Amino acid sequence: PEYDHPAAATVHVADVVTRTMTFPKGSFVIQTGQVMGRVVAHLLEPETNDNVVKWNTMDYALPLPESRVGGRVRELPIYKLMKPTPLPTKVLN
């Protein structure tokens, strides 16, 4: 599209995996049930046309071709909880 810039990055989701994870202390949880929740969900979805990956704010985490291990590519560190889950969190201002 005409709004793309030369350094725009694109990722394609190959597999959706369901699993239990433990996130390290300092991880961010962004709740989408808030005033700007739809915007947050759109910006964090890697396959939308206008997101944090496309606009190079996650370049440090993008899988590189040499990151293939056993035919698999490294994961992009954006995760989605598919059902309400109680989490030990602290609100940041």
Secondary structure, 3 states (H helix, E strand, C coil): CCCCCCCCCCCCCCCCCCCCCCCCCCCCCCCCCCCCHHHHHHHHCCCCCCCCCCCCCCHHHCCCHHHCECCECCCCCCCCCCCCCCCCCCCCC
